[in-house]
Amino acid sequence: QFNLIVGDLFRVKDDYGQYGDLAQELITWLRSKTHVLALLRELQLSTMGKTLAIIRAVLTRWLSHYLAYRRLLEVRPTLELLITRHEASLRSTGNAQSRAKTSAAITTIKNPTFWHAMAR
């Protein structure tokens, strides 16, 4: 029952809810793009010497949200490097809907307010 209450809290649209939604959209985008994941893993190996998976949160498991958001914070430097190196090619692939989602994900990755909210 406690997990369901916490799940209700994640639906609240205050700053936490807004940035939580952005985090979920970013995680979904990352996990759906195998090419992006391959580039991310390559950059992680070259910069950190190891790879970190992108974790998807489960709505009724509050700890999974924490772990997913914490992992986003851990891969932030690599995500920013990925965008620095590959933004043009990422924006140019796929249909219009895919490009719109890619653009939204890139905007989220470049947003320092998003990362500050995730760190809180």
Backbone as JSON, one array per atom type, in Angstrom:
{
  "sequence": "QFNLIVGDLFRVKDDYGQYGDLAQELITWLRSKTHVLALLRELQLSTMGKTLAIIRAVLTRWLSHYLAYRRLLEVRPTLELLITRHEASLRSTGNAQSRAKTSAAITTIKNPTFWHAMAR",
  "N": [[0.83, -1.19, 0.0], [1.99, 1.22, 0.73], [3.71, 1.67, -1.44], [1.88, 2.3, -3.43], [0.87, 4.73, -2.51], [3.16, 6.34, -2.69], [3.42, 6.19, -5.43], [1.21, 7.74, -6.18], [2.15, 10.2, -5.35], [4.13, 10.7, -7.24], [2.62, 11.42, -9.38], [1.8, 13.97, -8.94], [1.87, 17.3, -10.1], [3.92, 19.18, -9.4], [7.13, 20.82, -9.15], [8.73, 18.53, -8.77], [7.14, 16.53, -9.92], [6.94, 17.46, -12.56], [9.66, 17.45, -13.45], [10.19, 14.82, -12.95], [8.54, 13.6, -14.84], [9.86, 14.49, -17.17], [12.29, 13.17, -16.81], [11.44, 10.5, -16.98], [10.56, 10.47, -19.64], [12.99, 10.96, -20.93], [14.45, 8.69, -20.17], [12.86, 6.69, -21.37], [13.18, 7.42, -24.07], [15.98, 7.07, -24.38], [16.23, 4.29, -23.86], [14.84, 3.27, -25.99], [16.28, 3.73, -28.25], [18.54, 2.07, -29.86], [20.86, 2.69, -31.25], [21.71, 5.06, -30.04], [22.13, 4.11, -27.44], [24.27, 2.39, -27.99], [26.26, 4.23, -28.8], [26.45, 5.65, -26.42], [27.37, 3.68, -24.63], [29.86, 3.15, -25.8], [31.15, 5.63, -25.42], [31.11, 5.69, -22.62], [32.8, 3.54, -21.98], [35.22, 4.51, -23.04], [35.65, 6.82, -21.52], [35.08, 6.29, -18.78], [35.79, 3.7, -18.38], [34.03, 1.69, -17.86], [30.63, 0.47, -18.24], [27.38, 1.83, -17.7], [24.09, 0.91, -17.22], [20.97, 2.19, -18.44], [18.34, 2.73, -16.32], [14.98, 1.77, -16.0], [12.21, 3.1, -14.37], [9.71, 1.63, -12.26], [6.3, 2.13, -11.88], [4.92, 1.56, -9.38], [6.93, 1.05, -7.62], [8.77, 2.72, -5.56], [11.49, 2.89, -4.94], [12.7, 2.17, -7.3], [12.35, 4.42, -8.87], [14.02, 6.27, -7.59], [16.51, 4.96, -7.99], [16.63, 4.93, -10.8], [16.67, 7.68, -11.39], [18.96, 8.44, -10.03], [20.84, 7.01, -11.5], [20.62, 8.33, -13.95], [21.8, 10.76, -13.21], [24.39, 9.82, -12.76], [25.19, 9.12, -15.34], [25.12, 11.51, -16.61], [27.45, 13.22, -17.39], [28.45, 11.7, -19.54], [26.22, 11.6, -21.21], [26.01, 14.31, -21.89], [28.42, 14.61, -23.27], [27.93, 12.87, -25.38], [25.87, 14.27, -26.71], [27.28, 16.57, -27.41], [29.11, 15.55, -29.25], [27.54, 14.14, -31.15], [25.14, 15.4, -31.83], [24.08, 16.62, -34.23], [23.87, 14.42, -36.03], [22.12, 12.79, -34.62], [19.79, 14.33, -34.55], [19.04, 14.29, -37.19], [18.06, 11.83, -37.99], [15.44, 9.4, -38.57], [11.77, 9.6, -38.62], [9.42, 12.41, -38.68], [8.09, 12.44, -36.18], [9.85, 10.94, -34.59], [12.13, 12.56, -34.75], [11.16, 14.79, -33.38], [10.87, 13.76, -30.77], [13.54, 13.16, -30.27], [14.63, 15.72, -30.36], [13.36, 16.83, -28.11], [14.48, 15.23, -26.09], [17.19, 15.92, -26.3], [17.04, 18.6, -25.62], [16.26, 18.33, -22.95], [18.53, 17.02, -21.89], [20.4, 19.06, -22.18], [19.49, 20.91, -20.37], [20.2, 22.67, -17.56], [18.64, 23.18, -15.31], [16.91, 21.0, -15.14], [18.74, 18.97, -14.41], [19.59, 19.94, -11.96], [17.17, 19.78, -10.52], [16.84, 17.0, -10.54], [18.97, 16.26, -8.95], [18.16, 17.13, -6.49]],
  "CA": [[0.0, 0.0, 0.0], [2.89, 2.35, 0.76], [4.19, 1.91, -2.8], [0.81, 2.96, -4.18], [0.82, 6.12, -2.06], [4.29, 7.01, -3.31], [3.07, 6.31, -6.85], [0.34, 8.91, -6.3], [2.98, 11.39, -5.21], [4.84, 10.94, -8.49], [1.68, 11.98, -10.35], [1.59, 15.39, -8.62], [2.57, 18.08, -11.12], [4.75, 20.26, -8.92], [8.44, 20.73, -9.8], [9.19, 17.15, -8.78], [6.36, 15.8, -10.91], [7.31, 17.93, -13.9], [10.98, 16.95, -13.82], [10.07, 13.36, -12.97], [8.01, 13.25, -16.17], [10.95, 14.69, -18.14], [13.24, 12.08, -16.6], [10.84, 9.27, -17.54], [10.59, 10.59, -21.11], [14.39, 10.8, -21.34], [14.78, 7.26, -20.0], [12.15, 5.96, -22.43], [13.85, 7.73, -25.34], [17.29, 6.41, -24.38], [16.09, 2.83, -23.94], [14.23, 2.88, -27.26], [17.22, 4.03, -29.33], [19.7, 1.19, -29.72], [22.04, 3.39, -31.76], [22.12, 6.0, -28.99], [22.7, 3.3, -26.36], [25.59, 1.91, -28.43], [27.17, 5.37, -28.71], [26.61, 5.94, -25.0], [28.25, 2.64, -24.06], [31.2, 3.38, -26.33], [31.7, 6.79, -24.71], [31.33, 5.31, -21.22], [34.0, 2.71, -21.92], [36.41, 5.31, -23.3], [35.86, 7.85, -20.5], [35.0, 5.77, -17.42], [36.32, 2.34, -18.32], [32.94, 0.75, -17.58], [29.34, 0.94, -18.76], [26.25, 1.88, -16.77], [22.82, 0.75, -17.93], [19.89, 3.12, -18.15], [17.35, 1.99, -15.55], [13.6, 2.23, -16.15], [11.47, 3.05, -13.12], [8.41, 0.96, -12.25], [5.42, 3.09, -11.22], [4.55, 1.26, -8.0], [8.14, 0.76, -6.84], [9.38, 4.03, -5.38], [12.94, 2.77, -4.97], [13.14, 2.11, -8.7], [12.43, 5.81, -9.34], [15.25, 6.81, -7.03], [17.65, 4.35, -8.67], [16.64, 5.38, -12.19], [17.08, 9.09, -11.42], [20.36, 8.48, -9.62], [21.63, 6.54, -12.63], [20.68, 9.44, -14.91], [22.81, 11.69, -12.72], [25.69, 9.19, -12.95], [25.57, 9.11, -16.76], [24.99, 12.87, -17.14], [28.6, 13.7, -18.17], [28.54, 10.95, -20.79], [25.11, 12.06, -22.06], [26.37, 15.62, -22.42], [29.47, 14.38, -24.27], [27.23, 12.27, -26.51], [25.18, 15.34, -27.44], [28.31, 17.44, -27.98], [29.75, 14.88, -30.4], [26.65, 13.51, -32.14], [23.82, 16.04, -31.88], [23.59, 16.79, -35.6], [23.46, 13.14, -36.62], [20.94, 12.3, -33.9], [18.62, 15.12, -34.95], [18.71, 14.1, -38.61], [17.58, 10.48, -38.3], [14.07, 9.04, -38.22], [10.66, 10.38, -39.2], [9.16, 13.67, -37.98], [7.76, 12.16, -34.78], [11.1, 10.52, -33.95], [12.99, 13.75, -34.63], [10.6, 15.63, -32.32], [11.24, 13.15, -29.49], [14.98, 13.35, -30.13], [14.84, 17.13, -30.02], [12.93, 17.01, -26.72], [15.47, 14.57, -25.24], [18.4, 16.74, -26.34], [16.73, 19.8, -24.83], [16.3, 17.91, -21.55], [19.93, 16.76, -21.53], [21.1, 20.35, -22.12], [18.82, 21.79, -19.42], [20.82, 22.57, -16.22], [17.57, 23.17, -14.29], [16.48, 19.6, -15.04], [19.74, 18.21, -13.65], [19.53, 20.44, -10.58], [15.98, 19.2, -9.92], [17.1, 15.58, -10.33], [19.93, 16.11, -7.85], [17.49, 17.42, -5.23]],
  "C": [[0.87, 1.25, 0.0], [3.39, 2.7, -0.63], [3.13, 2.61, -3.64], [0.68, 4.42, -3.79], [1.96, 6.91, -2.69], [4.05, 7.18, -4.8], [2.15, 7.49, -7.09], [1.15, 10.19, -6.19], [3.72, 11.72, -6.5], [3.93, 11.53, -9.56], [1.4, 13.45, -10.09], [2.44, 16.22, -9.57], [3.24, 19.32, -10.54], [6.09, 20.14, -9.64], [8.94, 19.29, -9.87], [8.45, 16.33, -9.83], [6.74, 16.17, -12.32], [8.66, 17.35, -14.33], [11.03, 15.42, -13.78], [9.53, 12.88, -14.31], [9.09, 13.4, -17.24], [11.98, 13.57, -18.03], [12.71, 10.78, -17.21], [10.86, 9.31, -19.06], [12.01, 10.4, -21.64], [14.8, 9.34, -21.25], [14.12, 6.43, -21.1], [12.83, 6.18, -23.78], [15.18, 6.99, -25.42], [17.16, 4.9, -24.58], [15.49, 2.37, -25.27], [15.16, 3.08, -28.46], [18.49, 3.2, -29.19], [20.99, 1.86, -30.22], [22.59, 4.35, -30.71], [22.74, 5.23, -27.83], [24.09, 2.78, -26.73], [26.62, 3.03, -28.35], [27.47, 5.7, -27.25], [27.55, 4.94, -24.34], [29.7, 2.81, -24.52], [31.88, 4.55, -25.61], [31.98, 6.47, -23.24], [32.61, 4.48, -21.08], [35.26, 3.55, -22.11], [36.68, 6.34, -22.2], [35.9, 7.3, -19.08], [35.61, 4.38, -17.27], [35.29, 1.29, -17.97], [31.66, 1.33, -18.18], [28.29, 0.88, -17.65], [24.97, 1.82, -17.57], [21.86, 1.87, -17.54], [18.76, 2.31, -17.51], [15.97, 2.61, -15.75], [12.88, 2.04, -14.82], [10.13, 2.32, -13.32], [7.49, 1.79, -11.37], [5.17, 2.8, -9.75], [5.74, 0.92, -7.11], [8.94, 2.05, -6.69], [10.9, 3.97, -5.42], [13.46, 2.73, -6.4], [13.22, 3.51, -9.3], [13.73, 6.45, -8.86], [16.47, 6.27, -7.78], [17.77, 4.8, -10.12], [17.14, 6.82, -12.29], [18.55, 9.23, -11.01], [21.27, 8.03, -10.77], [21.72, 7.61, -13.72], [21.75, 10.44, -14.49], [24.22, 11.13, -12.92], [26.15, 9.24, -14.41], [25.48, 10.51, -17.39], [26.23, 13.32, -17.93], [28.72, 12.99, -19.52], [27.42, 11.35, -21.74], [25.45, 13.41, -22.69], [27.46, 15.5, -23.49], [28.87, 13.77, -25.54], [26.56, 13.34, -27.36], [26.19, 16.26, -28.1], [28.88, 16.84, -29.27], [28.79, 14.48, -31.5], [25.3, 14.2, -32.32], [23.27, 16.15, -33.3], [23.1, 15.48, -36.21], [22.23, 12.57, -35.91], [19.68, 13.03, -34.34], [18.15, 14.82, -36.37], [18.15, 12.73, -38.95], [16.13, 10.28, -37.87], [13.03, 9.91, -38.9], [10.42, 11.63, -38.34], [8.86, 13.46, -36.5], [9.02, 11.77, -33.99], [12.04, 11.7, -33.75], [12.49, 14.69, -33.54], [10.95, 15.08, -30.94], [12.73, 13.3, -29.23], [15.3, 14.77, -29.73], [14.46, 17.41, -28.56], [13.95, 16.39, -25.76], [16.76, 15.38, -25.17], [18.2, 18.01, -25.51], [16.79, 19.47, -23.34], [17.74, 17.7, -21.09], [20.7, 18.07, -21.37], [20.56, 21.29, -21.05], [19.44, 21.66, -18.01], [19.78, 22.55, -15.09], [17.03, 21.75, -14.07], [17.44, 18.82, -14.16], [19.77, 18.66, -12.2], [18.33, 19.83, -9.85], [16.17, 17.71, -9.65], [18.03, 15.35, -9.14], [19.29, 16.4, -6.49], [16.82, 16.18, -4.79]]
}
